[in-house]
Amino acid sequence: MRRNMRYSLASALVAALFFAAIFPALADSPSAAFRDCAECPEVVIVPAGKFTMGTDKGKIHEGPAHGVVFERPFAIGRFEVTFREWEACVTDGGCTRNPDDHGWGRGDRPVINIKAAEAEGYAAWLSSRTGYRYRLPTEAEWEYAARGGTTTEYWWGDAPGANKANCRDCKSEWSAKGSAPVGSFPANPFGLHDTAGNVWEWMADCWNPNHLDAPRDGTKRKGGDCAFRVMKGGSWYYFSRLARSSYRFRNGAEIYSYNIGFRVVREIP
């Protein structure tokens, strides 16, 4: 555990130094987060690096474990996209549907009941609004960012513990009841919140039953069953074992649910 913690702290320091070099005006930000516009989601810089994706100790669809190398940094949402951020897109005409919040509240709750194509439409609106390319994360980008330099089952360790995330058996005030406001739990070493639990998150990748022949450079996997998308992160409704960093799930791209939200990637030119 100590070795893993040292690696996590070193990764966080690399991220902070890179951020300071690229965005010196924001270098004092404790989360190393920035926005491209007032209505845009906060994103954090994820440094170039390498990690082992997947596991050979979990379900068969989580393997085989394999190395992935990111030659370039990228930025990813500090939080899951919220209702407030989604509604800005609706107001501006970039998004056409304002989804149901299931009675849990809007504002800083993660937006739910969103199809994969609608999430991609939101990212396209951000791109047109800012001039930078926004999109859904690839599965490799998401797992790399969610791990935050760690190699354990969850970014904080191998046990789910209590009140560290929002999942059915995570013993938080929202567990098995509904979504939590984003940022209700501590951030991982890269500064991301809610990568374990809260709501499932759409990936850019079409579904493949395992990691055989998966790309080693972090890019979107080509091919597969595109009627289904990869889902990562677990949710308030599901047990903690599904919120492990390596766990992957499939869902119909045309399905929306009170369990499903998303976060965005912002490419670094």
Buried (B, 14 or more C-beta within 10 A) or exposed (E): EEEBBEBBEEBBEBBBEBBBEBBEEBEEBEBBBBBBEEBBBBBBBBBBBEBBBBBEEBBEBBBEBBEBEBEEBBBBBBBBBBBBBBBBBBEEEBBEEBBEBBEBEBEBBBBBBBBBEBBBBBBBBBBEBBEBBBBBBBBBBBBBBBBBBBBBBBBBBEEBEEEBBBBBBBBBEBBBEBBBBBBBBEBBBBBBBBBBBBBBBBBBBBBBEBBEEBBEEBBBBEEBEEEBBBBBBBBBBBBBBBBBBBBBBBBEBEEBBBBBBBBBBBEBE
